[in-house]
Amino acid sequence: MTVQEKSNKQLMELLHEWYEEIRLYHVKEAKQTYLKVQENLKGIETDQYLSFYYSLLNFRYKVLVDGMSITKDSFNKIEELPNIKDEFSFLAYYYHFFKAIHSTIIANYTEARTHFEKAEELLIDIPDEVEKAEFKYRISTYFYQSYQPFEAIQHVVKAKEIYLNHVGYEINIALCDNVYGLSCIDLREFERAEECLNTVIDVFKKYDKEHLLLRVRYNLGWLYNIQDLYPLAIRQSSEIINKIPNHFKALFVLARAYYKLEGVETAKSYIEQGMKYTNESGNEEYKHRFAVLNELITELPRIKLEKVVTDAISYFEKEGMWDCVKEHAEILALQFYQADNHVKASKYFYISNNANKNHLRKGALK
């Protein structure tokens, strides 16, 4: 074995250790191992397999330490590497799995589903039960974010069952409970959702997981936003943006809350910030959500509202997000009804009704 081959073998062992720490949400340890990895990258370009695996893990590390910095371009460096993944099922699995995570983050849900399906086919070749739990957990987040709460619960329960059989996965178990709580919000089980999220907060406080704690506080803010408990939503979301100023989802909650409370100027400020960060991230869902809210907050007549909302509806239809189609069609239906334009009001009530049927049918066919 040459010196370079020995070095590459040691680096591979270090990369496996790094991924274990990432998967366990051990941020401090993952950062320390990241520095060790950086010290051992000399000559990595001579090994395409190692280079590809490192690039995949580097993306996954960024998701862990600064998820809000992930943009539509965050997978580009991996895509630019020589395409060797199809020669190795191990690399192919992680490529499709991490690509699915990336697509979920930027709200490209159709593409995310495609890559999750490809990764699932390859998962059989990964002899690691905890990785199967990781996959189930991650696909549950996809189902939740694409407004499929029943499917999210089905997968996250399976993930939790696996984690419970292994020592040291308390944080992963709590994250499963977090997805369960979020899914309860979509199912309008608000009391259960709040109880679940507060239990998760207690776990993260116990283990001093500040970055995860902020994530769950945002989720509480979203719960209060859905319930029209705007002062509570503002309190939770304000805490988030004080520490993560580019958290555009928390900015949306604040903008919507102040809009509902008729704090128009404050809402406009949050919309402006949110649109800036959303455009930087490339998140299509929140681009449309901010654009619609921005039009709703303008003075009458809202000349551009129909175009902005129908653009949003087209995106939601493409992604199969029928609950969101229903929500946004109802916005136009009510606007036109209040303006005595009953023809257009009927059109959008009809679209909303069809979307609701599609949403129910989508759940029934699982």
N, C-alpha and C positions, 0 to 999 in steps of 0.2 A: 504493500500500500504506500503510495507516494505521500509526501507531506500535504499536498493539496487535497488528496482524497481523505486523509485523516482529518484535516481541517473541516472539510465538507460534512463528514460524518458527525463531528462534534457540533457543527452548526445545526444539522438536522435534529439532533437530540435537544438542542437549545430551543429550536422552533416548536417542537412538540411540547416542551415545558411551558413555553410562552402561551401556546394555545390553551393549555390546561388552566393557566391563571386567568386568561381572558374569559374563558367559559365559566369560571367560578366567580367572576366579577371581583377578583382581587386586584384592584386598580393599582395600589402601591407596588405590589409584587410584579405586576405586569409591566409597570413603568421601569422597574429595575432590570427586568429581563430584557426589555426593549433596548436599554442601553448596552447590555451585554451583547445582544444580537448585532447592534450597530458596530461594535468593536470587532466583530468576527465576519464582516461581510466581504473582506478582501478576497478577490478571486471568485466571487459568487457567480459572476457573469459567465464563467466557463462551464457552469452546470445549469442548463435550462430548467431542469426539474426543480432544483433548489431555488432558483430565481423566481419561478412561477409560484411556488408554495410560499416563499417569503412575501411576495407582493400581495397574495391573498390574505395572509395573516396580518399584514400591515394595514390593509383596509379594515379588517375585522377589529383590529386594535383601535383604530380611529373611531369606529362605531362605539366602542366601549368608553373611551376617554373624552370624546367630544362629538357625540351623535348629532348635535345641531349644526356642526360644520360640514356634514355630508351633503353634497350637491349632486346634480345630475352628471357632473364630470368626474365624480370621485372614483369611478371604475375605469376611467380612460387608460391609466397606466397599465392596468392588467390587460385590457383589450389590445394594447399596442405590443405586448410581448409575443414571441413566436407561439403559434397555436399548437401546443403539444398536449393539451389537456385530454384530447380524445384518445391518446396513446396510453393513458394511465387513468384507471377508474377512480383512484384516490384523488387525483387532481381534478378530474371531471366533476366528482361529487362536490368538492368544496367550491369549485368555480360556480356551479349552478346554485348551490346553497347560498353562497355569499352574494351572488348576482340577484337572487330572489330577495334577500334582505335589503340590498341597495334599492331595488325597484319598489319595494314596499315603502321604504323611507321617503322616496320622492313621489309616491302615490301613483306609480305606474302599475296598477294592480293586475291588469291583464298579462303584462310581461312577467310580473312576479309569480303569478299562478303557473305560467309555463315553466319557469325555472324551478319552482318548488316540485312540480311533477317530475321533471328530469332528475332532480336531486334525489327524490324519493325512490326512483328506480335504481339508483346507484347506491343507496344507503345499505342495501343488502350486503354489499362488499365491504362495509366498514364494521370491523369486529369490535365495536365499542358500544355497550348498552347506553351509557350516558350520552353519547352522541345522538342516539335515537331519541332520547328525551329532549336534547337541545333542538333537534329538528322539529319535534312535536310542539315544543314551546314557541319556536319561531314561526311556524306556520299558523299557530293559533293567533299570534299577533297580526299576521296578515289577514286572517278571517275577521278579527275584530275591526281592524282599520278599514276593511272594505265592507263593513256593515253586514256581517254574517255572524251574529253572536252565538247562535246554536252550534255552528261548526267550530267556532272558537272554543267554546266550552268543551265540546267532545274531544278536541285535540289536547287542550291544556290539562284536562283531567288525566289523560293518559301520560302526559309528560310528568305530572306531579307524582303519579304512582311509581314511575321509574326512579325519580329522584329520592323518594322516600325509602327506597331499598338501598341507598348508598349513604355513607357517612360524609358529612361536611358540605351538604348542598342546601343548607337552610336558606340562603339568599335566593337560590334558584326556585325553591319551593314557594317562597314569598312572592317572587315574580309571577309564578303561576297563579297564585291567589289574586295578584293585581289584575291579570287578564280576566280572571273570573269576575272580579268586581266590575271591571269596565264593561264586560258583556252584560252584566246585570243592569247597568245603566241603559243600554240599548233595549233591553227587555222590560224597561220601566219598573224594575224591582229596586227602587231607590233606597229603601231602608237596608236591604241586604247588601247593596253595593257600598253604601257608606260604612256599614259595619265591617265589611271585608277590607276596604281600603284603609280604614283606621287600624285594623289589625296588622296590615302590611307595614304601615308607618311605624308601629311599635317595634317590629322586627328590624327595620332598617335603622332605627334609633339605637337599638340594642347593639347592633354590629357596626355602628358609626359609618353608615353608607350614605353620605351626604348627597352625592350625585343621584342616587336612586330615590332618596327621600324627596328631592325636588320633583322628580318625575311623578311620584304618587301625589304630591301636593297639587301638581297641575291637574291630575285626574280628578281630585276632589273639587277643584275649581270648575272643571268641565261638568261634573255632576250637579253642582249648584247652579251653573249656567243653564243646564237642561231643565232644572226645576224652577227657573225664574227667581232664584234666590240670589239676586244680583250683588248685594253688599258682601255676602259670603264668597261669591265667585271672585269679586274684586280683591278681597283680602288675600285669598290663596294665590291668585294669579300675579298680584303685585309682588309678592315675595319671590316668585319665580323670576320675573324680569329684572328684579334688583340684583340677582346673582347670574342670570343668563339673559342679557339684554336682547339677544337675537332669537329668543324663543317665540317664534311667530305664532304658534298655536296659543300660547298664553296671551299674547298681544291681541289675538282675535277674540278671546274670551273677554278681555278688558274692553275692547272696542264695542263688542255687542252689548255688554252690560251697561256701559255708559250711554250707548244709543237708546237702550230701553228705559234708562232712567232720565233721558232727555238732557244728558250732559254732552251736548253735540260737539263742542270744541274739543273737549277731552277725547271723545270718541274719534274725531278726525285725526288727532295727533297719533293715537294708537294705530289707526288704519294706515296712516302714512308710513309709520315705522314698520308695521307688519308687511305691507306691500313691498317695501324695500328688501327686507330679509327673505320674504317668500320668493321674490324674483331671483335673488342670489342663490337660493337653494334649488330652484327649479321644481318645487312642489306644486304640481298642477292643481290638486284639490284646493289648496288654500289660496292659490292665485285667483281661482273663481270665487271662493267664499269672500275674500276681501273685496274683489271687484263688485260683487252684488251688494255687500254691506255699504260700500262706498257710494253706490248709486242710491240706496235706500235713504242714506243720511242727507242727500242733497235736497235743496228746496224744490218744490213743485214748480212746473211740470217736470217729471222725471223722464226726459225724452229718450235717454239711452238705456233705461232700465230693461225694457223688453229684450233688446239685443244682448245685453250683458247676461241676463238670466238665461236666455235660450242658448247662449254659448256654454254656460255652465251645465245646462241640461244635456247638451250634446256630449260633453265630457263624461258626465255621470252615466249616460246611456251606454257610451262606449266601454266604460269600465264595469258595467252591470250593477251599478250602485243605485238600485231602484228606490230605496228609501230616500236618497238624496234627490232623485228626480221628482218624487212626490212632494218633498219639502219645497223645492224651488218652483215647481209648477203652481203650487198653492200660493206662493208669493205673488205671482202674476195674476192668478185668478182673483185674488182678493183686491189687488190694485185696480184691476179693470172693473170689478163689481162695484167698488166704491166710486169709480168714475162713470158709472152707468153705461159702460161699454159691455153689454151683456153677451154679445156675440163672442168677443175675445175671452170674457170671463168663463163662458161655457167651454170654449176650446181648452183652456188651461185646467179647468176642473176635470175635464175628460182625460187630459194627459195625466193629471195627478191620480185619478181613479185607476187608469190602466197601469201606472207605475206601481200602485199599491198591490194590484193583482199580480203583477210580475214578481214583486218582492215576496209575496206570500207563496207564489208558485215555486220560486227559487228555493225557499226554505223547505217546502214540502217534498221536492224532488231529491233531496239529499239522502 
